[in-house]
C-alpha cells in the first residue's frame, strides 16, 4: 500500500488490535489470549506484533514521513489530564511540544503523537482500559499474549546485551529521523524543572536524514519506558499530587495562573484544588496490572546492572560512553523511583487484606533486591540464606531509603490486621522477613537512616542545590547539574523529593517501629498457638467420629462453641507449613531488630497464660477493671478474625436452655411438659432412690442429677433458696427431640422391621440397650468397682 493509504488505516488498525479507549471495542483481547487455549490466534498475534514483525515495520515506515495522530488527553492518567487541562505542562518530556488545542467546534485537548508513540500509547493503556473483557476460562496473566509482548518489547528496546536493533529504513543508507519539535498553540508552564533534552545535543546541528543512530536508539528506548511508566504508574490521589508540589513550583504555577486569568478572563482563576478534584480518578489496580509492573521492574534492574564498568579515566568516560550506557546509569532513579514509590504506597494503603496482596508484595521485594538481577552470580553455598549483600549496593539502598523503611512500616501495619493463622498470610510475613534478614542489608538501611538524620552542615549553596536536583521521572536526556558527592545530602534529597520538606521521618530501627515489630512477634506467637489448637481439635474430631459415636443419644454440641478456621478445610500439611513460616519469620525478625531471648520468652509466657486448663483455647486480650474484663483493641481484632474467643458455655438449667438448630422445637416443648409432670409426681421416690448407697443409688445419681448445677447452686449468692428451685433428681427427656436421636430410632425400627420384629419388641430392645448404656456409663463415671458388690 502507499504511505497515504497506510496513514489512513493505521489508527483503525491500532484500535482494532488493542480496543477502543472507552472499552467498547475489545479488539484482539491480548490479555486473555493464551497459547494453551487458542494456539493459532496466539501465535499469529505474537508474530504480527513482534518488535521485528509487520506491525512495527508499518510503524517505522510511517515514522519516516513524520505523520501525526491525535490521542485524547481525557484518557491520560488523572494527574496528567488534570494538569494539562489546567494549562500546566507535566514535567515528563513525553508531553512537551505535543499538546494541541481543538479547533473551532472541537471537543477537547489532544496529543499530537508520532506513529511509534501512538502505537505504544494504545498498547500500554490497553492494560488499564480493557478491565471488563469477557473471559470464558481461567487466564494466567503471565502466560497471556500481552505479557509476552511486554517482555519482548522490553528486551528489544532496553537490551541487557548489545545495542538496540536499528529500525528498517525506507531510505537507502539513511536513518529514520526522530520527531521534530512542535510549538504549542498556547504557552504552557511546567510544574517541574524544564530541561533541554540531551537528544537535541546529538542531532541539533545534523540533518535529520543523517541523524546519529545512537540518538535514534536512545529516543525509542526512552519513549517506550516513559510511556510504560506514565500509563501504568502515574495514578495517585489528589492529596499525593498536592504533596508532590514543592513550594517554589506552587508559586510558579500561581503566578502563571494569575497572569492568564487577568489577561484572558479578567476574573480570578478557578481554584487549583477544585480543578484537580474535578478530574481525580478512582484508581484500582488489578493483580494482572501489578504482575506486568513487576516484569518491568525486574527487567529494568537487569538493564541497569548490565552497565559496563567505568573506565579509570573520567575524561575518557565522558568521550567514549554511549548514550545507551548513560541511559542505563540513571534509568531507575530518573524514570521509575518516584512513581513506583507512590504506586506502592497506594497499593499498601488500599489493597484488600487478603492473599491477593502477594502480587504487590513480590513486586516490592523485586525492586528492593537489584542484586538478584546482576550478571554476576553469587557463590554457591550450602545455605542460601547466608549470602551477604555486597557493600557495592549500599548506594542503592541509601538512595531508595523510603522504599525500604516507610513501606516496611506500611507492611507491618497490614500484617497486624491480617489473620496470620492463614498459611498464605503467614507466607507473606515470612517472605518480607527473609528478604530484610539478608546479611548486611539491615546495616545498610541503618547507615542510610543515620545519614538522613545527620544535622545540616552550613553550606551556603545547599538549599539552592536541593531545588536544582533533577526531577525524578523527567527525561534522561535532560541536562544534569554537577555531581553531588555528599552521601548525606543524597539521602536527604531522595526523602524530601518524595515526601516534601516538612516530612517527619519515622525511623525503621526506632522505638515506635520496634514496638510494632514486638506486637507482630506477639501475634505470630498467638497464631502459632491457635494453629496448634486447631490442629489438635481436628485430630480429636477425626478420632471421635466413629460409626457408633454418631449414634449417641446425648448431643455433644449442647455446650460446644468452637469457632472454626480455614485450616479445618485445608488439612494438616498446611497447618505444618503455617507453623514453619511463622517460626522462621519470627527468627528473621529477631535477627533484623536484635530481639533478645528474654523478650521472646516473656511473650511466649504471656501467650501461654492466656490458654485454659486444657492448653487449647486462648482468651482474647483483655484488661481487668472494677466491672470485670474489658476488651482491648487487640482483643477486638482477635475476636473479629476468629483468632481467639471467650469460652461461652450455658451454665443454667439444661432443660431451659435455648432450642438448638438440631432439635425439633415442638418435641422440645412437649417433652418438657411431660418430664415436668413426671418430676412433680415422682420427686419423692427419686430422692429416695438417689440416697441409696448401692448400685441402684449410683445409677440414679448419675442419670437423674446434675452434679455441676447442684454444686454451683450451693455456693451461688444469687440462688440461696434451694427449695424454690427444682434442683433435685429429675427425669430429662429432651434428648429425644434431637434429630440425630430421632434418626437413630428410625434406623433401629427399620432394621427391626427387616427381621420381622414388631413395635413392642423393638421398643423393648431399645430400652434394654439404653439400660446397658446407663450401666456402662455408671461404671466409668460413678466409680463403681465390681469387687465392692
C-alpha positions in Angstrom: 0.0 0.0 0.0 1.0 3.6 -0.5 2.0 5.7 2.5 -1.1 7.8 2.1 -3.3 4.7 2.4 -1.3 3.3 5.3 -1.6 6.6 7.1 -5.4 6.4 6.8 -5.8 2.9 8.1 -3.2 3.0 10.8 -5.4 4.4 13.6 -8.2 2.0 12.6 -5.8 -0.9 12.7 -4.4 0.1 16.2 -7.9 0.4 17.6 -8.9 -3.0 16.1 -5.9 -4.7 17.8 -5.9 -3.0 21.2 -9.5 -2.0 21.5 -11.0 1.5 21.9 -10.1 3.8 24.7 -13.6 3.8 26.1 -13.6 0.0 26.3 -16.5 -0.6 23.9 -14.3 -2.3 21.2 -12.4 -5.1 22.8 -10.0 -5.7 20.0 -7.9 -8.9 19.9 -8.2 -9.1 23.7 -4.4 -9.9 24.1 -4.7 -10.1 27.9 -6.9 -13.2 27.6 -5.2 -14.8 24.6 -3.2 -17.8 25.6 -1.3 -20.5 23.6 -2.9 -23.3 25.7 -6.5 -22.4 24.7 -6.1 -20.6 21.3 -2.7 -21.7 19.9 -3.3 -20.5 16.3 -4.5 -17.0 17.2 -1.8 -16.7 19.9 1.0 -17.5 17.5 -0.4 -15.2 14.8 -0.8 -12.3 17.2 2.8 -12.6 18.5 4.2 -12.9 15.0 2.3 -9.9 13.8 3.1 -7.6 16.8 6.6 -8.8 17.4 9.3 -6.0 17.6 10.5 -7.1 14.2 7.1 -8.1 12.8 4.8 -6.5 10.2 3.1 -4.1 12.6 6.4 -2.5 13.8 7.6 -2.3 10.2 4.5 -0.3 9.4 5.2 2.0 12.3 8.7 2.7 11.1 7.5 3.3 7.6 5.0 5.9 8.8 7.6 7.3 11.2 9.9 8.2 8.3 7.3 10.6 6.9 6.7 12.3 10.3 2.9 11.7 10.3 1.0 12.8 13.5 -2.0 11.1 15.2 -4.3 12.6 17.8 -4.6 11.0 21.2 -7.3 12.4 23.5 -6.0 14.0 26.7 -9.1 12.8 28.6 -7.8 9.2 28.5 -4.5 10.0 30.1 -3.9 9.2 33.8 -5.8 11.5 36.2 -2.9 13.8 37.4 -1.6 14.3 33.9 -5.1 15.0 32.5 -5.8 17.5 35.3 -2.6 19.4 34.9 -2.9 19.7 31.1 -6.5 20.8 31.3 -5.3 23.4 33.8 -2.7 24.5 31.2 0.2 23.3 33.4 2.6 21.2 31.4 3.7 17.9 33.1 7.3 17.6 33.9 7.7 14.4 31.8 9.3 15.3 28.4 6.9 12.8 26.8 4.2 15.5 26.7 6.3 18.5 25.7 5.5 20.1 22.3 2.6 17.7 21.7 -0.5 19.3 23.2 -2.9 20.5 20.5 -5.8 22.7 21.3 -9.1 21.9 19.4 -10.1 24.0 16.5 -13.4 25.7 16.5 -16.0 23.2 17.4 -13.5 20.7 18.8 -14.4 18.6 21.8 -11.2 18.6 23.8 -7.4 18.6 24.0 -5.3 16.1 22.1 -1.7 15.0 22.0 -0.1 15.0 18.5 1.9 11.8 18.6 4.2 10.2 16.0 3.4 6.6 14.9 5.7 4.9 17.4 4.3 6.9 20.3 0.7 6.4 19.1 1.2 2.6 18.9 2.9 2.3 22.3 0.3 4.6 24.0 -2.5 2.3 22.9 -0.5 -0.8 23.7 0.3 0.4 27.3 -3.1 1.8 28.1 -5.0 -1.3 27.0 -3.8 -2.9 30.3 -5.9 -0.3 32.1 -8.9 0.3 29.8 -9.7 -3.3 29.0 -10.6 -4.4 32.5 -14.1 -5.7 31.7 -13.1 -8.0 28.9 -15.3 -11.2 28.6 -13.4 -14.2 30.0 -14.8 -17.7 29.4 -12.0 -19.6 31.1 -9.3 -19.1 33.8 -6.5 -16.9 32.5 -2.9 -16.9 33.8 -1.6 -13.4 33.3 2.0 -14.4 33.0 1.1 -16.7 30.0 -1.0 -14.2 28.1 0.0 -12.8 24.7 0.0 -9.3 26.3 2.5 -10.3 29.0 4.8 -12.0 26.4 4.7 -8.9 24.2 5.6 -6.6 27.1 8.6 -8.8 27.8 9.6 -8.8 24.1 9.4 -5.0 23.7 11.5 -4.6 26.9 14.2 -7.0 25.7 14.2 -5.3 22.3 14.3 -1.6 23.2 16.1 -2.0 26.6 18.6 -4.7 25.8 20.9 -6.1 28.5 23.4 -7.2 25.9 24.4 -5.3 22.8 22.6 -2.3 21.3 19.0 -1.7 20.2 18.3 -3.1 16.8 18.2 -0.4 14.2 14.8 0.0 12.6 14.4 -0.8 8.9 14.8 2.3 6.8 12.8 3.1 3.7 15.6 5.4 2.5 18.7 3.6 1.4 21.6 4.5 3.6 19.6 6.8 5.8 18.1 6.5 9.3 14.6 7.3 10.3 14.6 10.8 11.8 13.5 11.4 15.3 10.4 13.6 15.8 10.9 17.3 15.2 9.9 19.7 17.9 6.5 21.3 17.6 5.5 24.6 19.1 2.4 24.5 21.4 -0.6 26.5 20.4 -0.8 28.2 23.8 2.1 28.8 26.2 2.4 26.3 29.0 4.1 26.5 32.3 5.8 23.4 33.8 5.1 22.1 37.3 8.6 20.6 37.1 12.0 22.0 36.2 12.0 22.0 32.4 15.3 20.6 31.0 16.7 20.6 27.5 16.9 17.1 26.1 20.3 15.6 25.6 18.9 14.2 22.4 18.9 17.7 20.9 22.6 18.0 21.6 23.2 14.9 19.4 21.1 16.0 16.4 20.5 19.7 16.7 23.2 20.5 14.1 22.8 17.4 12.0 20.4 16.8 9.1 17.5 14.6 10.1 18.3 12.0 7.4 21.8 11.5 8.8 20.9 11.6 12.5 23.1 9.8 14.9 22.0 6.1 15.2 22.8 6.1 18.9 20.4 9.0 19.4 17.8 7.1 17.4 18.0 4.0 19.7 18.0 6.2 22.8 14.9 8.0 21.6 12.9 4.8 21.1 14.1 3.3 24.4 13.3 6.5 26.4 9.9 6.9 24.7 8.9 3.3 25.4 9.9 3.4 29.1 8.3 6.8 29.6 5.0 5.6 28.1 5.0 2.4 30.2 5.7 4.4 33.4 3.2 7.1 32.7 0.4 4.7 31.7 0.9 2.1 34.4 2.3 4.1 37.4 1.2 7.7 37.1 -2.0 7.3 39.1 -2.4 8.7 42.6 -4.7 10.6 44.7 -5.3 14.4 44.8 -3.6 14.6 48.2 -0.5 12.9 46.9 -0.5 15.3 43.9 -0.7 18.3 46.2 2.1 17.0 48.4 4.4 16.4 45.5 4.4 20.1 44.6 7.3 21.9 46.1 6.7 25.5 47.4 8.6 27.2 44.6 6.7 25.2 41.9 3.4 26.1 43.5 4.4 29.8 43.4 5.4 29.5 39.8 2.0 27.9 38.9 0.2 30.6 40.9 2.0 33.5 39.1 1.2 31.8 35.8 -2.5 31.3 36.6 -2.9 34.9 37.8 -1.3 36.2 34.6 -3.5 34.0 32.4 -6.7 34.9 34.3 -6.1 38.6 34.3 -5.2 38.6 30.6 -8.0 36.4 29.1 -10.8 36.3 31.7 -10.5 39.3 33.9 -11.6 37.2 36.9 -9.8 35.0 39.4 -9.0 31.6 38.0 -10.7 28.5 39.4 -9.1 27.0 42.5 -6.4 24.6 41.5 -7.6 22.2 44.2 -11.2 22.3 42.8 -9.9 21.9 39.3 -7.8 18.9 40.1 -10.5 17.4 42.3 -12.9 17.5 39.3 -10.5 15.3 37.3 -9.4 12.9 40.0 -9.7 9.3 39.2 -10.6 6.3 41.3 -7.6 4.1 40.6 -7.9 0.4 41.5 -5.0 -1.7 40.0 -5.7 -5.3 39.3 -3.4 -8.2 40.0 -2.5 -8.5 36.3 -1.5 -4.9 36.3 0.8 -5.4 39.3 2.4 -8.5 37.6 3.2 -6.5 34.5 4.7 -3.7 36.6 6.8 -6.4 38.4 8.0 -7.6 35.0 9.0 -4.0 34.2 10.9 -3.6 37.5 12.8 -6.9 37.1 13.9 -6.0 33.5 15.0 -2.5 34.5 17.2 -4.0 37.2 18.8 -6.3 34.7 19.1 -3.5 32.2 20.7 -1.2 34.7 23.0 -3.9 36.1 24.3 -4.6 32.5 26.1 -1.3 32.6 29.8 -1.7 31.6 32.4 -0.9 34.2 33.5 2.7 34.3 36.9 3.4 32.8 39.7 4.6 35.0 39.9 8.0 33.4 36.9 10.2 33.9 37.8 12.2 30.9 37.9 9.1 28.8 34.5 8.1 30.1 32.9 11.4 29.1 34.0 10.9 25.5 33.6 7.2 25.0 30.4 6.3 26.9 27.5 5.7 24.5 24.0 7.3 25.2 22.7 3.8 25.9 25.3 3.3 28.7 24.4 6.7 30.2 20.8 5.7 30.0 21.4 2.5 32.0 23.2 4.5 34.6 20.2 6.7 35.6 17.2 4.8 34.3 15.8 3.7 37.7 16.2 7.0 39.7 15.1 9.3 36.8 12.2 7.3 35.5 10.8 4.8 37.9 11.7 5.6 41.5 9.2 8.3 42.3 6.1 6.9 40.5 6.7 3.4 41.7 7.0 4.6 45.3 3.7 6.4 45.0 2.1 3.4 43.3 3.3 1.1 46.1 2.1 3.4 48.7 -1.4 3.4 47.1 -1.4 -0.4 46.9 -0.3 -0.8 50.5 -3.0 1.5 51.7 -5.9 0.4 49.6 -5.4 -3.2 48.6 -7.8 -5.7 50.3 -6.5 -7.6 53.3 -6.4 -10.9 51.6 -3.9 -13.2 49.9 -4.1 -11.4 46.6 -1.7 -8.8 48.1 1.1 -11.3 47.4 1.4 -9.9 43.9 2.1 -6.4 45.3 4.5 -7.8 47.9 6.6 -9.7 45.3 6.8 -6.6 43.1 8.0 -4.5 46.0 10.6 -7.2 47.1 11.8 -7.4 43.5 12.6 -3.7 43.5 14.4 -3.9 46.8 16.8 -6.6 45.6 18.6 -5.4 42.5 21.4 -7.8 43.3 19.2 -10.7 42.3 19.3 -9.5 38.7 23.0 -8.6 38.5 25.0 -10.5 35.8 27.5 -11.9 38.3 26.1 -14.9 40.2 26.7 -15.2 44.0 28.9 -18.1 45.0 27.1 -21.3 45.7 26.8 -22.3 49.4 25.2 -25.0 51.4 22.8 -22.5 53.0 21.5 -19.8 50.5 20.1 -17.7 53.3 23.6 -16.9 54.5 24.5 -15.0 51.3 25.5 -11.5 52.2 24.5 -8.3 50.3 27.6 -6.8 48.8 28.7 -3.4 50.0 28.5 -2.0 46.5 24.7 -1.9 46.8 24.9 0.5 49.8 24.4 3.5 47.5 21.2 2.0 46.0 19.8 1.2 49.5 20.6 4.7 50.7 19.2 6.4 47.6 16.0 4.3 47.9 15.7 4.6 51.7 11.9 5.2 51.8 11.3 2.1 49.7 12.8 0.1 52.4 11.8 1.9 55.6 8.4 3.5 55.1 7.0 0.7 53.0 8.2 -1.8 55.6 6.2 0.1 58.3 3.3 0.0 55.9 3.6 -3.7 55.6 3.8 -4.0 59.4 0.5 -2.2 59.8 -1.1 -4.5 57.3 0.4 -7.7 58.9 -1.0 -6.6 62.3 -4.5 -6.6 60.8 -4.4 -9.9 59.0 -5.1 -13.4 60.1 -1.6 -14.9 60.5 -3.1 -18.4 61.0 -3.9 -18.5 57.3 -0.9 -20.1 55.5 -1.0 -17.6 52.7 -0.7 -14.6 55.1 2.0 -16.4 57.1 3.9 -16.9 53.9 3.9 -13.2 53.1 5.3 -12.3 56.6 7.9 -15.0 56.1 8.9 -13.6 52.6 9.4 -10.0 53.9 11.3 -11.1 57.0 13.5 -13.3 54.9 14.4 -10.5 52.5 15.2 -8.0 55.2 17.2 -10.5 57.2 19.8 -10.9 54.4 23.2 -10.3 56.0 24.4 -6.7 55.8 21.1 -5.3 54.5 19.9 -4.1 57.8 23.2 -2.4 58.5 23.0 -0.6 55.1 19.4 0.6 56.0 20.6 1.7 59.4 23.5 3.6 57.8 21.1 5.3 55.4 18.9 6.4 58.3 22.0 7.8 60.1 23.0 9.8 57.0 19.5 11.2 56.8 19.4 12.2 60.5 22.8 13.9 60.4 22.5 17.6 61.3 22.6 20.0 58.4 26.1 21.5 57.8 26.4 25.2 57.0 26.8 25.1 53.2 25.6 28.3 51.6 24.6 26.7 48.3 23.0 23.7 49.9 19.4 24.9 49.6 19.9 26.0 46.1 21.3 22.6 45.2 18.3 21.0 46.7 16.0 22.7 44.2 18.4 22.1 41.4 18.3 18.3 42.0 16.9 16.7 38.8 13.3 15.9 39.0 12.7 12.1 39.2 10.6 11.0 36.3 11.9 13.6 33.8 13.7 12.7 30.7 17.1 11.0 31.0 18.2 13.1 28.1 17.9 16.2 30.3 20.9 18.2 31.4 22.4 17.2 34.8 23.7 19.5 37.5 27.3 19.0 38.9 27.9 15.7 40.6 26.8 15.6 44.3 29.4 13.8 46.4 27.8 14.3 49.8 26.2 11.0 50.8 24.1 12.6 53.5 22.7 15.1 51.0 21.9 12.4 48.5 19.7 10.6 51.1 18.0 13.8 52.2 17.4 14.8 48.6 15.8 11.5 48.0 13.5 11.7 51.0 12.5 15.3 50.6 11.9 14.9 46.8 9.4 12.1 47.5 7.7 13.3 50.7 8.3 17.1 50.8 10.3 19.4 53.0 8.0 19.1 56.1 8.2 15.3 56.2 8.5 13.7 59.6 10.7 10.7 59.2 9.9 7.5 61.2 13.0 5.5 61.9 12.8 1.9 61.0 15.1 1.0 63.8 13.5 3.5 66.2 11.4 2.8 69.3 8.0 3.2 67.6 8.6 0.7 64.8 10.4 -1.6 67.2 7.2 -1.7 69.3 5.2 -2.6 66.2 7.6 -5.4 65.5 7.1 -6.7 69.1 3.3 -6.6 68.5 3.8 -8.6 65.3 6.0 -11.1 67.1 3.3 -11.5 69.8 0.7 -12.0 67.1 3.0 -14.6 65.5 3.2 -16.5 68.8 -0.6 -16.3 69.2 -1.1 -17.5 65.7 1.2 -20.5 66.3 -0.8 -21.4 69.4 -4.1 -21.0 67.5 -2.8 -23.2 64.6 -1.8 -25.8 67.1 -5.1 -25.8 68.9 -6.9 -26.1 65.5 -4.7 -29.0 64.6 -5.4 -30.7 67.9 -9.1 -30.1 67.6 -9.1 -31.5 64.1 -7.2 -34.6 65.3 -9.7 -35.1 68.1 -12.6 -34.7 65.9 -11.3 -37.3 63.4 -10.6 -39.7 66.3 -14.1 -39.3 67.8 -16.0 -39.5 64.5 -16.6 -43.3 64.6 -19.8 -45.1 63.5 -21.1 -45.9 67.0 -20.3 -42.4 68.4 -22.6 -40.9 65.8 -25.5 -42.8 67.3 -25.0 -41.4 70.8 -28.3 -40.3 72.4 -26.8 -37.2 74.2 -25.7 -34.5 71.8 -22.1 -33.4 72.4 -22.8 -29.9 70.9 -25.0 -28.8 73.7 -22.3 -26.6 75.2 -19.7 -26.5 72.4 -18.8 -23.2 70.9 -15.7 -23.9 68.8 -15.1 -21.4 66.1 -13.5 -22.9 63.0 -10.8 -21.6 60.8 -9.9 -22.1 57.1 -7.2 -24.5 58.3 -10.0 -27.0 59.2 -10.6 -27.5 55.5 -7.0 -27.2 54.3 -5.5 -30.1 56.3 -2.6 -31.0 58.5 0.0 -30.3 55.8 -1.0 -26.6 55.5 -1.1 -26.3 59.3 2.5 -27.6 59.4 3.5 -25.1 56.7 1.9 -22.2 58.6 3.9 -23.2 61.7 7.1 -23.4 59.7 6.6 -20.0 58.1 5.7 -18.3 61.3 8.7 -19.8 63.2 11.2 -18.8 60.5 9.6 -15.3 60.2 10.0 -14.8 64.0 13.6 -16.0 63.8 14.3 -13.5 61.0 12.6 -10.6 62.8 14.8 -11.3 65.8 17.9 -11.1 63.6 16.8 -7.9 62.0 15.8 -6.0 65.1 18.1 -7.7 67.6 15.3 -9.0 69.8 16.7 -10.9 72.7 15.6 -14.2 74.1 14.2 -12.7 77.3 11.7 -10.6 75.3 10.6 -13.7 73.3 10.3 -15.8 76.4 8.2 -13.2 78.0 5.9 -13.0 75.0 5.6 -16.8 74.9 4.7 -16.9 78.6 2.1 -14.3 78.0 0.6 -16.3 75.2 0.7 -19.4 77.4 -1.1 -17.8 80.3 -4.0 -17.0 78.0 -4.7 -20.6 77.5 -7.2 -22.5 79.6 -6.6 -25.6 81.6 -6.6 -27.8 78.5 -3.9 -25.7 76.8 -6.0 -25.4 73.7 -8.1 -22.3 74.0 -6.9 -18.7 74.2 -8.8 -15.8 75.7 -8.8 -12.5 73.8 -6.6 -9.7 75.0 -8.3 -8.0 78.0 -7.6 -5.7 80.9 -9.1 -6.1 84.3 -11.2 -3.4 85.8 -13.8 -2.9 88.6 -16.5 -4.0 86.2 -14.6 -7.1 85.1 -12.7 -7.8 81.9 -12.6 -5.2 79.2 -11.5 -5.9 75.6 -8.5 -4.1 74.2 -8.4 -3.1 70.5 -6.1 -6.1 70.0 -8.7 -8.3 71.7 -11.5 -7.0 69.5 -9.3 -7.7 66.4 -8.7 -11.2 67.7 -12.4 -11.9 68.1 -13.4 -10.4 64.7 -10.8 -12.5 62.9 -11.5 -15.7 64.8 -8.1 -15.9 66.3 -9.4 -16.1 69.9 -12.7 -16.3 71.7 -14.3 -16.4 75.1 -15.3 -19.8 76.3 -19.1 -19.3 76.3 -20.9 -22.1 78.0 -24.5 -22.4 79.1 -24.4 -22.8 82.9 -28.0 -22.8 83.9 -30.7 -25.4 83.8 -30.1 -27.7 80.8 -33.9 -28.1 80.5 -34.4 -24.3 80.0 -31.5 -23.6 77.6 -32.5 -22.2 74.1 -33.8 -24.6 71.5 -30.9 -25.7 69.3 -30.9 -25.9 65.5 -30.5 -29.7 65.6 -33.7 -30.1 67.8 -37.3 -30.2 66.9 -38.9 -27.2 68.6 -42.4 -28.9 69.0 -40.9 -32.0 70.6 -38.7 -30.0 73.0 -41.8 -28.2 74.4 -43.9 -31.4 74.5 -41.2 -33.4 76.2 -40.5 -30.6 78.7 -44.2 -30.7 79.8 -44.1 -34.5 80.1 -40.9 -34.5 82.1 -42.2 -31.8 84.4 -45.3 -33.9 85.1 -43.2 -36.9 85.9 -40.8 -35.0 88.1 -43.6 -33.5 90.1 -45.3 -36.8 90.6 -42.2 -39.0 91.4 -40.0 -36.4 93.1 -40.0 -38.2 96.5 -39.4 -41.6 95.0 -36.4 -40.3 93.0 -35.0 -38.7 96.1 -35.2 -42.0 98.0 -33.5 -43.9 95.1 -30.7 -41.3 94.8 -30.0 -41.5 98.6 -29.2 -45.3 98.5 -25.6 -46.4 98.6 -25.9 -49.5 96.4 -25.6 -49.8 92.7 -29.2 -48.6 92.1 -28.4 -45.4 94.0 -25.2 -44.8 92.0 -27.2 -45.4 88.8 -29.9 -42.9 89.7 -27.5 -40.3 91.0 -25.6 -40.3 87.7 -28.6 -40.2 85.4 -31.1 -38.2 87.4 -29.0 -35.4 88.9 -26.7 -32.7 87.6 -23.7 -32.5 90.0 -22.2 -29.3 88.4 -25.5 -27.5 88.7 -26.0 -28.6 92.4 -22.5 -27.6 93.3 -23.0 -24.2 91.7 -26.3 -23.7 93.5 -24.8 -24.5 96.9 -22.2 -21.7 96.6 -24.1 -19.2 94.5 -25.0 -16.0 96.3 -27.9 -15.5 93.9 -29.9 -18.8 94.2 -29.8 -19.1 98.0 -33.2 -20.8 98.4 -32.6 -24.2 97.0 -36.2 -25.3 97.7 -37.6 -22.7 95.4 -35.6 -24.2 92.5 -36.2 -27.7 91.3 -32.5 -28.7 91.6 -33.2 -32.3 92.9 -33.3 -35.5 90.9 -35.2 -35.1 87.7 -36.1 -37.1 84.6 -34.9 -35.4 81.4 -36.4 -36.4 78.0 -35.1 -33.6 75.9 -32.5 -35.8 74.2 -35.4 -37.4 72.4 -36.1 -34.1 70.5 -32.7 -34.3 68.8 -32.9 -35.0 65.0 -29.9 -37.4 65.5 -31.8 -39.3 68.1 -34.9 -39.5 66.0 -33.0 -40.7 63.0 -31.2 -43.3 65.2 -34.6 -44.6 66.4 -36.0 -44.7 62.9 -33.0 -46.7 61.7 -33.5 -49.2 64.6 -37.1 -49.6 63.8 -36.3 -50.1 60.1 -33.7 -52.7 60.9 -36.1 -54.4 63.4 -38.9 -54.5 60.8 -36.5 -56.2 58.4 -36.2 -59.0 60.9 -39.9 -59.1 61.5 -39.7 -57.7 65.0 -42.8 -55.7 65.9 -43.0 -52.3 67.5 -43.3 -53.7 71.0 -40.2 -55.9 70.6 -38.3 -53.1 69.0 -39.2 -50.8 72.0 -38.1 -53.5 74.3 -34.7 -53.8 72.5 -34.2 -50.0 72.7 -35.0 -50.0 76.5 -32.6 -52.9 77.1 -29.9 -51.1 75.0 -30.4 -47.8 76.9 -30.2 -49.6 80.2 -26.9 -51.3 79.2 -25.6 -47.9 78.2 -26.6 -46.4 81.5 -24.9 -49.2 83.4 -21.7 -48.8 81.4 -21.7 -45.0 82.0 -22.2 -45.6 85.7 -19.2 -48.0 85.8 -16.9 -45.4 84.3 -18.1 -42.2 85.7 -19.5 -43.1 89.1 -16.5 -45.1 90.4 -18.3 -48.4 90.8 -16.0 -51.3 91.3 -17.1 -55.0 90.7 -15.3 -56.3 93.7 -17.2 -54.0 96.1 -20.6 -55.5 95.4 
